[in-house]
């Protein structure tokens, strides 16, 4: 194994990731109607109007239940008179105003960093009851966000637990002094911490003489930034923290709240189940998680929380979206669920190690045998899985490991799993319109406007039809090694485009030993990317109509510009490189890609290409008809392919 500089290496206690089994339940589920009708009174098809409910629910878990043995520090949490550990969580529900029009399904959306709100109109029109449950315990509660209130663990004698914690700061500006917020309070303002700086992720950690810091208070430090380091420099602070939250209880909170809504007519105090109607409860429950939330959903299934304390399945179907091959840094001592392991930022945090895929494999690099579905198989509580990524997740989230083994060989997935990759998209997608050129920010190239939300909605509906009615979803549409769609970054085939630097930069992954801070890294896993055509557009996967009828090159990667760790990945961003309008302009620029004029004889030809692509996706159930019609109408209204 390679070893970072010894001056910065700190031994820490490893946090086990064990599955668990036994007693947790909701003790109070009392929500209040906040707004009725909600959503500006809008009517959604035959379902009509919705109303919005919100409240804080309470639950408790039995530490002796084997299902909870893997919750880190649960045994050190305070207990009530019954010997149980209590928690609370915000719950938000949007339900049809006329519950007779409810489709008897729960559509749960994992809250991303506390965000609230209803789902896409296409889903509201189908009559779901929409639920969000707080799970992330390190967020400050507000009047509108979705959080979990989790206990602080302590030593048996009541003294604070103290241990090493790592904070990383990248300020992306040119200020001389900057402040960074600590996830956990410092154990002592007199104790020293270790601050280092490096220019890029793989650069040497340094402590120049003019690098200095001080505690502002127990939750904040101020850094005096050294000369010679630009706005993209990485500041790594290792310090003694105290008062770790029992963060893994967030998984139990989500599990218990959904189980209550599915199975209990009322809580202990007699408060009725808010989605019961005429004595009937939900027949099915599915969950969507996007980005951080998708990683959490994969982790929830992996750690056994899709089984409730009565041994029943929680979610019949799950849809991790743009999660790549990662899980979360949640169920750890001093966990930080908001961390997002990228090529430049947050790269050293836990939550991205084997297993990566839904099939059970043996990792030749570590010798471990595991898979995301191992625990739910044991309890017969595995959900049906629709996993969808964008092209960015190949470059930035090692998504190839969802369909390959650790050394890059093709893997067949279980029958309850379907996987899809949206070609040409950046992380989270873009607005889908080109009324004006997107910006660059700290990136070298224009950012990518290609959307993902409309395909994601179609896949979520397909998941519900699979769960509720046994209708098979569309066949998986993900590039594979076997089909030639997954290749190394140097073999992608990306063309030479004037003004665009292609470096093949992707987010690498090594076996990491997180018993040390920063972790010690060993052998590298094989990470592959998508093969491109002569335009630089990805060939395989689901091709959005705006990619099938392109007006430029759309990529899942972008690079940071000068002054901000130049050449490192510009996290989350993809690139958009417009085609030249005419052949004369293309030739003058030395651009190898045909111009718009060479591709489309006139505006009608462009619209026809969009129509054909949209209709094909609708037929394959990868795009809803209503969303396809919006795309087509937008193309028709545009003055030309550059104005869609």
N, C-alpha and C positions, 0 to 999 in steps of 0.2 A: 504493500500500500504506500501511496505517497503521503507525506506528512507535512502539514503546514508548519510555519515557524513556531518553535516551541514556546516562544514568549507569549503566544496568543492561544495556547492549547490548554483547555480547562476540562478536567474530568467531571462528568455529570452522571446522575442516576438515570438509567434507561427507563423509559416508560413502556410497560408491556402492552401489547395489543391482543388481549385474550377475549375469547367469546364467553358469554356467560350463560343462568336459568332461574325464577321465582319472584316474588311479590312486589308489584308496583301498582298503584292505582290513582286515579283522579279523585280528590276529596271534595273539590269545589269547582263547578263549571257554570259560572253565573255571568253571562254576557248581557250587555245592554244594547238596545237599538240606538245607533248613533244618528242614522239618517234614513228616512223612509218616505218617499222613494229616494234611492241613492243614484249616483252617476248622472246627475243633472236631470233625473226623471226620465231618462231615455228608455224607450221600449226596445226590447231585443227579440225580434221575430215573434213567434207565437208564445214564447215564454213570458213576454211582457217586461215589467219593471223588476228591479232588484232592491233589496234593502241591505244596509250595512250594520253589522253587529261587532262589538269590540268589548274586550274585558281581559282581566288577568285571572287565569285559572291556577289552582293549586293541586299539587300531587305529592306523593311520597313513595319511596322505594325501600324495599327490604334488603339491607346489605348482605343478608345470609342467602338470598336467592341466587342460585348458581348463574342465572342469566346476568347478574350484575357484578360478577367477580372480576370482569375486565375493566370496570370503570375505575380509572386511576384515582387514588386517594379517597375513594368512597368510604373506606373504613376509618378515615381520619376526619370525616365530616360530622358536624353536630347532629344529635339524634333527638327525636321527640320522646314523649313518655312511652310510646309503643315500640321504641327502639328503631324507628325508621328515619330516613333522611328526607327532609322536605325540600321542595323547590316550587317556584311559581313561573309562569310563562304568559306572555301576551298571546292572545288568540284573536284573530280577525276572521269574520265570515261574511261573505256576500251570498245571500240566498234569494230565490225568487220571491217576490212579494206575495204571489199566489203559489203557495207550496204544493198545490195540486198539480202544478206544471213542472215540479222538480223531477229530474230524470232518475232519481234515486241513486245518484253517484256523487261521491266526493272527489273534487279535483283540488288536490293539495299542491300549493306552490311553496317550495322551500324559500324562505326569506333570504335575500342576499344582503348581508351587512345591515339587516334591520329594515330593509325597504318594505313598504306596504302597498296595497292597491289591488284592484281586480284584474282579471285576465283579459285576453283579446276578445273583441266582440263576437267573433265566430264561435267561441266557446260559450260565452254567455247565451247566445242564441240557442244553444243545445240544452240548456236547462240544468247545468251543473250547480251544485253548491260549492262555492270556492272558499278554501280554508288556508290560513297561514298560522303557523305555530312558532313562537319564539324558541330559539335553540342556542343562539350565540350569547354567552354569558358575559363577555367583556365589552359590551356596548353600553353606553350611557342611555338610559331610557328617556324618551321624549313623549309628547302627547300623541305622536303619530307613528313611531317606529314599532317594530316587532322584536322583542328581546326575551331572554330568559334571565330569571333571577336565581342564581345558583349559589350554594353555600361556599364559604371559605374553609379549606382544610387547615387543621392545626395539629400539633404534636399531642400525644396522649396527656401530657401535663398541662395542656392549654397554651403553651408557648407557640409563637409563630413558626411555621415551616419556612426555612430559608434555603435557597439554592440558586445555582447559576442560571441566568437568563440572558438571551442574546437579542439585541435590537439592531436593526439595520435601517439606516437613513440614506436616502438619495434625494437631494433637495431640488435638482433641476432648475437652478437659478444661479445668479452670480453674487449673492450676498456674502458679506465678510463674516457675519455671525448668524447662526441659525439655531432654532430650538427644535428638539425632538421629544415626542411624548413617549413615555414608558408604559408598556402594557400592564406591568405590575409595579407596586411601590418598591422603592429601594429599601433594603433592610436597615441601612444606616447611611445618613448623609456624611458621616465621617469616613466610611469605608471607601476604599479606592475601587475604581472600575478600570477596565482596559479598553481604550479607544484606539482603533487603527483606521487607516484609510488606504484605499487602493483605487487605481484608475479604472480598471475593468474587473470583471469577475475572476478571470484567471491570472490577474497581476499579483505581484508580491504585496503582502500587507506591510504598511510602513507606519512609522511614528515619527514624522519630522519634528524638529524642535518647535516650530510655530503651530503645531497642532495642539490645541488645548481644549479643555472642557471644564464645566462646573455643574453641580446640581443647582437648579433653580428651586426645586422642591423635590419631594420624594417621587413625584410622577413626571418630572421634566428635567432635561439637561440642556445646557447651552454649549454649542460647539463653536470654537474659533477656528475657522477653516484655513488651512495652510496654503501658501503660495504654490503655484505650479500644478494645481488640481482644478479641473474644470467643473461645470455644473452637474455632470453626470457621475462624479466620484462617489464611491461607496464607503460610508462610514459605519463601522461595525463596533458596537459597544457591548461588552460583556460585563455584567455586574451581579452583585448578590441581591436577589429579589426576595420578597416575602409574600405571604398570604395568597397562595395559589387557589384559584377557583376549581371546584370539581367540575371541570368543563365537559367531561363525558356524560354528565347528567342531561345535557342538552339533547342527546340522542333519545334518552328515556322519556323526556318531556314530549317530544314529537310523537314517539311511539304511543304513549299513554293517552294523549289527547285524541289522536285519530282512532285508537281502539275504543275510547269512550263514545265518540260520535258514531261509531259503527255498531256498538253492542249494548249501550246502557241507555235506558229510557230517562233516567234522572240521576243527579248526584246524591250524596248522602243527605244534603239539606232539603232535597226535594226539588231543586231547580231542574226544569225539564231539559232534555236534550234539544238544542236549538235547531236541529235538522230532522227531528222526528215529525212525521205527519200521519195522522189517523192511526197511530200506533205502529207505523212502519218505519224502520230505520234504513240506513244506506245499504244497498246491495253490493256495491263495489266501491273501491277507493284506488285512485291512481295519484302519482306524485310527479311533478316536474321540478327539476332543479337546474338552474342556469349558472354556468361558470362556478363561482365558489359554492353555490348551492348544489350544482351537479356533482361536485367533488364530495360534498357532504352526503348526498344521496347514495353514492357508491360506497362511502365509508359506513353509512348506516346499515346497508345490506351486508357488507363485509364483516362488521363487528357483531352481527346477530340480532340487530334491533328491529328486524322485520317480523319477529315473533313477539307477541305480547305475553303477559305473565300467565295467561291461560293457555298458552301454546297455540294461539290462533295467528293467522297471517294478518299483517297490518295493511300493507299496500299490495293489491293484486297486480299492479303494474307500476313500473317506475321509468322515468324518462330523464336520465342524466344528459344534459345538453352542454356542449362546449366545455366539457370537463377534461378531455384528453384521458391519459392513463393514470391520473393522479387521484389521491384521496385527500385528507385534510390533516392539519396540525391542530387537532382538537383534543383527543383523549390522551393527553399528556400532562405531566406536572408542568406548570407554567406554559400551557398550550396557548397558541395564538391562531385561532381559526381564520382570521382575516388574511393571513399570509398566503401569497400566490407565487409558487416557485417558477421563476422565469429564467431566461438566459442571463440577464444582467441583474435583475432585482430578485431578492428573497430566495436566491438559488440554494442557500445552505440549510434551509429549514426542513424539518421532517415532513412526512405526509406524501412523499412521492416514490417510495420504495416498493419492491415486489410484495404482493402480486399486483399485476397491472390489468389483467383481463379476466373475463368471466369463466373461461375454461380453467380447470385445474392443471397446473404444469409443475415440473421440477425446474427450478432455476439453476442452471449450470454454474453460475457465478457464486452462489451462496450455498447451494445444496438443499435449499428449502423447497418443499412441495406445498402449494397452496393455490387458491383461486378466490375470486370475490364471492362466489356462491357456495363455498365450502360449508359455512355455518348454517345457512338456510337449507341446504340439502339435508343436513343432519336432522333438522327439526321439521322438514317438509313444509317450509314456509317461503320458498323462493318465489319472487314475483316474475311476471313476464317483463322483459326488459327491451325498451327501445332506447338505444344509445345513439346520439347524434353529435357530430363534431363539425367544425368548419375547417377550411384549409389551414387557418392559423394554428389550429391545435396540432397539426403535424409538425410545424416548425417550432412552436412555442410550448406545447404541452405533451410532446412525445406520443401523440395519438396512435402512431403505428403500432405501439406495444399493445393496443387493444386487440389487434388482429394478427400479431406475430408473437413468437416466443422471445425470450431475452436476447437471443443472438440473431434475430431477424428472420426466422423461418416461419412459413405460413402455419396458422393455427385454425382449426375448425372450431366454431363456437357452439355452445349448447343449443338445443332446439327451442328454448324459451327466450333466446336473445336475437335481436335484429340490430344491425349497425348501419349507420348512414353517415356519409361525409359530404358536406356542401362545398363543392369546389369553388375556389376563388374568393373566399370570404375572410375577413379579418375577425378578430375575437369579438363576438357579440354582434357582428354584422354592422351595416351602415344604414342610412336612411332610404336607400333604394332609388333616389332621384338624382338627376344631374342638372338641376336648374342653375347651379353655379358650381365651379370647381371646388372640391373639398380642400381643406387646409393641410399644412404640413406640421405645425407645432414644432416639436424638437426632432422631427423625423426628416430624412432626406427627401422622400418622395411624397406626393399627394396621398392622403389616406383614402381608404377603399370604401366606396358607398354601397357595395353590393349587400343586399339584406339577407337575413336568415330567418326572421320572425315568421314569415308566411309559410315556409316549408316546415318550420318547427310546429306551427299550429296544426298543419295537416297530419304530421306524425303523431302528435298528442291525441288527435281524434282517432287515428288508426289504432293507437294503443288501447283506447277505451273500447273500441269495437272488438278488438281481440279479447280483452278481458271480459266484457259484458256479454258479447254475442258469439264468441268463438270464431270471428272473421279474421283470417290470417292477415297480418299487415303486409305491405309491399315487401318483396324480397330485399335482403340487405343490399345496400349500394355503397360500398366502401372499397377504396382501392386495395389491392392485395399484391403480395409478392408473387404468388402463383400466376396472377394475371398480368404481371409486368407494370402495374400501376404504382407500386411502392419501390423506390430506388434510393440510393444514397444521394446526398445533396450535390455531390460533384457530378452525378449522372442524371440530373433532373432534366436536362435539355433546354434550360432557360436561355433564350437568345441574347445576343449582345445588342442592347438598345442604347443609343446615345444618351448620355446624361444619367443613366441608371447603373449603379454599381451592384453587381450580383456577387456576393462573397460566399454564398452557401452557408451562412451562419444559421445555426439552429440551436435549440436548447439541449445540451448533452446531459447525460445521466450516468453517474457512477454508483457502484455499491458504496454506501456511506455508513460510517460508524458514528452514530449520534450520541454515543457515550462521552464524546469529547466536543468541546466548543472552541473554535469551529470544528465541524466533523472531519474525520479522517476519510479520505476517498480511496477506493480501490479500483477494480476493473470497471470498464465502461460497458454499458448496455448498448445494443445496436438500435439506433433511432433512424428511421427512414422518412422520406418526404414524397410528395406526389410528382409523377412524371408530367411534363408540360408539352404543349404543342408549339408550333413555330412562332406563335404570338406570345408565348410565355404563360398562357392560360392552362390551368390544370385540366388533364384529359378525363380522368375517371371521377366517379362520385356523382352526386346529384348536381346537375348544372342548371342554375337558375336561368329563367328566360333572358335576363340582362347579361348573362355570361354566354348563353347559347347564341345570342344575337349581339355580339360585343361591340362596344365603341372604344375599347382600349384593353389594356392588359390589367388583370385583377390578380393580386397575389395575397397570400396569407402572411407575408413577411414585409418588414420595412426596417430600415437602419437608422440609428441616431445620427444627427448631423454634428458638424464641428462645434465644439464648445460644450457638448453634452455626452461625453464618452463616445466619440465618433466611431462608427463601425459596429458598435454593439447593437443588439436587436432593440428596436423601438417597440417596447412591450405592448401587446394587444393590437397594434396597428398593422394593417396590410398596406399595400401600395396600389395606386391607380395611375396608369401611364396612358394618356389618351393617344389614339391613333391620329395621324396627320389627316387633315380634311381632304387634301388632294394628293395625287401622285407626284405633282411637281414639288410640293412641300415635303413629302416623304423623301424624295430623291435628294433634295437639297440638304436635308437633315442627316442623311445616311441611315435612315431607319429601315430595317429589313422587313417590317410588318406592313402589309398592304394598307393603303389609305381607306378612309370611309367611302370615298367615291368609287374605289375599286371593289369594295365589298357590296355596296347597295346601289343599284341603278338609280333609285329615287326613294323618296320618303315611303311610298307605298310598299316597296320591297323590304325596307327595314321593318315596317309594321307587320308585314306578312311573316317575317322571320320570328318576331316576338310572338305572334299568334300561334305559329306552329309549335314553338318550344313550350309555350304555356299550356296549350291543349294536350300535348304529350304528357306533361307532368300531371295534369288533372286526370287523364286516363289511367295513370299509374298510381293515383291516390297520393301523390307527393306534393300536391298543391290543391287548395280548395278552389272551387269554381268562382266564388265571389272574389277571392284574391287575384285569380287569373284575370278576371274581367277588369279589375282596377289597373293591373299592369298593362293590359292591352289598351285600355282607354287612355292611359297616360302616354303610351307610345303614339297613339293617334293624334292626341292634342299637341304633341311636340312639333316644333318647326322642322325637326330633322333628328337624326340619330344622336347629335350632340346636345339635344335639348330635352331628352326624355327624363 
